[in-house]
Amino acid sequence: MVQRIFLLFLVFIWLNACKSDNKSYTIYTIGDSTMANKKSEVYPETGWCQVINKYFNKTITFQNHAVNGRSSKSFIDEGRWQVVLDSLKKGDYVFIQFGHNDQKEYDSTRYTTPFGTYNDNLRKFVKETRDRGATPILITSIVRRKFGEDGKLIDTHGDYPLAMKEVAKELNVDLIDLQKITEDWVNKLGDEPSKEMYLWTSPNEKYSEGRKDDTHLSEAGADHVAKLMLEECIKKNLGFSGEIIQIVGN
C-alpha cells in the first residue's frame, strides 16, 4: 500500500514537471500594413502576421498589433506600444518590423531618420521588451516589388534595413533580414509571376480599375512570407522554433 502511494506521488510530480516545461506564452507583433490583419472587404490583401499562427503549436498565442500606415514613431506616439508593453510577461516574444512608413519625409507624424530617431525607437522597443522579461526579434521590412530595366528589383528602403542591423549588433538582438530574404524570393520569381504574390487584382465592384499594389501582399504572398520568416527562425534556432509544427514546401 505504501509503495502504491509512493508511486502515485512520483507520477503526480512527473506530470506537474511536464506541465511546467510546456508553459504557454504569447508572441506579439508590431509593425505596419504588410504585417497587419486585414478586413474581409479588402481581400485578397493579407498581412503575413495574419496567417503565421497556423504554423505554430496551439499552446502559443499570437497578438497581432501591427496597423496600416504606422511607423516606429507613430506607433509609439499613438500609445499602441504602451498597450503591448502593459501586456508583456516574462517568456513572451515581440516581432518588430518598421521602416516602410518611417521613410515618408512628407509626414512629420511618421518620418524618422535612419541612424537617428528610427534607431532610437528600435532601442526603446528592445530595452522595454527586455525589461519585462520578454524577447525582442528585429525584422527588416519586406521588399517592395519594383523591377528595373535589367529585370532585377530596385531597392526602395535605403538605409533603414542597415540601421536596424546596427541596432541588432549594438544590443545583441536576434534579427531576421526579411528584406534580403524576400528580395531573393521575388527576384527568383521574376516580374510577371511575382504579381500573384502582391495585390495585382482584376477590376471588381469595389475597385473598378483593379489594383496594382507592389507593397502589400495577396493571401498567397502573405502565406509564403510567413513560411520564409519561420524557416529563418528555425535556422537561427530561436527560442520558439520548437513550437513550429508545419511548413509545407515553398
C-alpha positions as CSV (number, residue, x, y, z in Angstrom):
1,M,0.0,0.0,0.0
2,V,2.8,2.4,0.9
3,Q,4.6,1.5,-2.3
4,R,1.5,2.2,-4.3
5,I,1.0,5.6,-2.7
6,F,4.7,6.5,-3.3
7,L,4.4,5.5,-7.0
8,L,1.3,7.7,-7.4
9,F,3.2,10.5,-5.7
10,L,6.1,10.2,-8.2
11,V,3.6,10.1,-11.1
12,F,2.0,13.3,-9.8
13,I,5.4,15.0,-9.5
14,W,6.3,13.9,-13.1
15,L,3.1,15.1,-14.6
16,N,3.5,18.5,-13.0
17,A,7.1,18.8,-14.1
18,C,6.0,18.0,-17.7
19,K,3.3,20.6,-17.4
20,S,5.7,23.3,-16.2
21,D,8.0,22.5,-19.2
22,N,5.2,23.4,-21.6
23,K,4.3,26.8,-20.3
24,S,2.4,28.8,-22.9
25,Y,3.5,32.3,-23.9
26,T,2.5,35.0,-26.4
27,I,4.2,36.3,-29.5
28,Y,3.3,40.0,-30.0
29,T,3.8,41.5,-33.5
30,I,4.2,45.2,-34.0
31,G,4.6,47.0,-37.3
32,D,2.9,48.2,-40.4
33,S,0.3,47.2,-43.1
34,T,2.5,44.4,-44.5
35,M,2.0,42.5,-41.2
36,A,-1.5,43.7,-40.2
37,N,-4.7,41.8,-40.0
38,K,-7.0,42.9,-42.9
39,K,-10.7,43.3,-43.2
40,S,-12.6,40.9,-45.5
41,E,-13.6,43.8,-47.8
42,V,-10.0,44.3,-49.0
43,Y,-9.4,40.6,-49.7
44,P,-7.1,39.2,-51.0
45,E,-4.9,41.7,-49.2
46,T,-3.4,39.8,-46.3
47,G,-0.7,40.7,-43.8
48,W,1.9,38.0,-43.2
49,C,1.4,38.1,-39.4
50,Q,-2.3,37.5,-40.1
51,V,-1.6,33.9,-41.2
52,I,1.6,32.9,-39.3
53,N,-0.2,31.5,-36.3
54,K,-1.4,28.4,-38.2
55,Y,2.2,27.1,-38.3
56,F,2.5,27.1,-34.5
57,N,1.6,24.7,-31.8
58,K,-1.8,25.7,-30.2
59,T,0.0,26.4,-26.9
60,I,1.3,29.6,-28.5
61,T,-0.9,32.7,-28.6
62,F,-0.4,35.4,-31.2
63,Q,-1.4,39.0,-30.7
64,N,-1.0,41.0,-33.9
65,H,-0.8,44.7,-33.1
66,A,0.6,45.8,-36.5
67,V,-1.5,48.6,-38.0
68,N,-1.8,50.0,-41.5
69,G,0.3,53.1,-42.1
70,R,2.3,53.1,-38.9
71,S,5.9,53.9,-38.4
72,S,8.0,53.3,-35.4
73,K,7.3,56.9,-34.4
74,S,3.5,57.0,-34.8
75,F,3.2,53.5,-33.2
76,I,4.7,54.9,-30.1
77,D,3.1,58.4,-30.2
78,E,-0.4,56.9,-30.6
79,G,0.0,54.8,-27.4
80,R,0.0,51.5,-29.3
81,W,3.4,50.4,-28.0
82,Q,2.3,51.1,-24.4
83,V,-0.7,48.7,-24.9
84,V,1.7,46.0,-25.9
85,L,4.2,46.8,-23.2
86,D,1.5,46.7,-20.5
87,S,0.5,43.2,-21.7
88,L,4.0,41.7,-21.9
89,K,5.1,39.0,-19.4
90,K,8.2,37.0,-18.9
91,G,8.8,34.5,-21.6
92,D,6.9,36.4,-24.3
93,Y,8.3,37.5,-27.7
94,V,7.9,40.7,-29.7
95,F,8.3,40.7,-33.5
96,I,9.3,44.2,-34.6
97,Q,9.1,45.3,-38.2
98,F,9.1,49.0,-39.1
99,G,10.6,51.0,-42.0
100,H,8.1,51.3,-44.8
101,N,6.4,54.4,-43.3
102,D,9.4,55.7,-41.3
103,Q,10.9,56.9,-44.6
104,K,8.0,59.2,-45.5
105,E,9.6,62.6,-45.2
106,Y,6.4,64.5,-46.2
107,D,4.7,63.3,-43.0
108,S,6.1,64.7,-39.7
109,T,3.9,62.3,-37.7
110,R,5.6,59.3,-39.2
111,Y,9.0,60.2,-40.5
112,T,12.2,59.1,-38.7
113,T,15.8,59.3,-39.7
114,P,17.8,56.1,-40.1
115,F,20.7,56.1,-37.6
116,G,18.8,58.7,-35.7
117,T,15.2,58.7,-34.5
118,Y,14.5,55.4,-36.2
119,N,17.3,53.6,-34.2
120,D,16.3,55.4,-31.0
121,N,12.8,54.0,-31.4
122,L,14.1,50.5,-32.1
123,R,16.3,50.7,-29.0
124,K,13.2,51.7,-27.0
125,F,11.3,48.7,-28.2
126,V,14.2,46.4,-27.4
127,K,15.1,47.8,-24.0
128,E,11.5,47.9,-22.7
129,T,10.7,44.5,-24.0
130,R,13.7,43.0,-22.2
131,D,12.8,45.0,-19.0
132,R,9.5,42.9,-19.0
133,G,11.5,39.7,-19.3
134,A,10.4,39.2,-22.9
135,T,12.5,38.7,-26.0
136,P,12.6,41.2,-29.0
137,I,13.1,40.0,-32.5
138,L,14.0,42.7,-35.1
139,I,12.8,42.2,-38.6
140,T,13.7,44.2,-41.7
141,S,10.9,45.3,-44.0
142,I,9.7,43.0,-46.7
143,V,10.8,44.0,-50.2
144,R,8.6,46.2,-52.4
145,R,8.0,44.7,-55.9
146,K,9.8,47.3,-58.1
147,F,11.7,45.9,-61.0
148,G,14.3,47.8,-63.0
149,E,15.0,47.5,-66.7
150,D,17.6,44.8,-66.0
151,G,14.8,42.6,-64.6
152,K,16.1,42.9,-61.0
153,L,14.5,44.5,-58.0
154,I,15.3,48.1,-57.2
155,D,16.0,48.9,-53.6
156,T,13.3,51.2,-52.1
157,H,14.2,51.1,-48.4
158,G,17.5,53.0,-48.4
159,D,19.4,52.9,-45.1
160,Y,16.6,51.6,-42.9
161,P,17.5,47.9,-43.0
162,L,21.1,48.8,-42.4
163,A,20.2,51.0,-39.5
164,M,18.2,48.1,-37.9
165,K,21.1,45.8,-38.3
166,E,23.2,48.3,-36.5
167,V,20.9,48.3,-33.5
168,A,20.7,44.4,-33.6
169,K,24.5,44.3,-33.4
170,E,24.8,47.0,-30.8
171,L,22.2,45.4,-28.4
172,N,22.8,41.8,-29.4
173,V,19.3,41.3,-30.7
174,D,18.3,38.4,-33.0
175,L,17.5,39.8,-36.4
176,I,15.6,38.3,-39.3
177,D,16.7,40.0,-42.6
178,L,13.3,39.7,-44.3
179,Q,14.2,42.4,-46.7
180,K,17.0,40.3,-48.2
181,I,15.1,37.0,-47.9
182,T,12.0,38.4,-49.7
183,E,14.2,40.2,-52.3
184,D,15.9,36.9,-53.2
185,W,12.5,35.2,-53.4
186,V,10.8,37.9,-55.6
187,N,13.9,38.1,-57.9
188,K,13.7,34.4,-58.4
189,L,10.0,34.6,-59.3
190,G,10.6,37.4,-61.8
191,D,8.5,40.4,-62.8
192,E,5.2,38.8,-64.1
193,P,4.9,35.7,-61.8
194,S,5.6,37.8,-58.7
195,K,2.4,39.9,-59.3
196,E,0.4,37.0,-57.9
197,M,2.2,37.4,-54.6
198,Y,1.3,41.1,-54.4
199,L,-2.0,43.0,-54.8
200,W,-2.4,42.8,-58.6
201,T,-6.1,42.2,-58.9
202,S,-8.8,42.4,-61.6
203,P,-11.5,45.1,-61.6
204,N,-14.5,44.5,-59.4
205,E,-17.4,46.4,-57.8
206,K,-15.1,47.9,-55.1
207,Y,-12.1,48.5,-57.2
208,S,-13.3,49.5,-60.6
209,E,-9.8,49.7,-62.1
210,G,-8.4,46.7,-60.1
211,R,-5.3,47.1,-58.0
212,K,-1.6,47.3,-58.9
213,D,-0.1,47.4,-55.5
214,D,3.6,46.4,-55.2
215,T,3.8,46.9,-51.4
216,H,1.0,44.8,-49.9
217,L,0.6,41.0,-50.2
218,S,-2.0,38.7,-51.5
219,E,-3.1,35.8,-49.4
220,A,-0.6,33.5,-51.2
221,G,2.1,36.1,-50.8
222,A,1.5,36.6,-47.1
223,D,1.5,32.8,-46.5
224,H,4.8,32.5,-48.4
225,V,6.4,35.3,-46.5
226,A,5.3,33.8,-43.2
227,K,6.9,30.5,-44.2
228,L,10.2,32.3,-45.2
229,M,10.2,34.0,-41.8
230,L,9.7,30.8,-39.9
231,E,12.3,28.9,-41.9
232,E,14.8,31.6,-40.9
233,C,13.7,31.3,-37.3
234,I,14.4,27.6,-37.4
235,K,17.8,28.1,-38.9
236,K,18.7,30.5,-36.1
237,N,17.2,28.1,-33.5
238,L,15.2,30.9,-31.8
239,G,13.6,30.0,-28.5
240,F,10.1,29.4,-30.0
241,S,11.3,27.4,-33.1
242,G,10.4,24.1,-31.4
243,E,6.8,25.2,-31.4
244,I,6.6,25.5,-35.2
245,I,4.6,22.5,-36.3
246,Q,4.4,22.6,-40.1
247,I,5.9,24.3,-43.0
248,V,4.9,22.6,-46.2
249,G,7.3,23.4,-49.2
250,N,7.8,26.9,-50.6
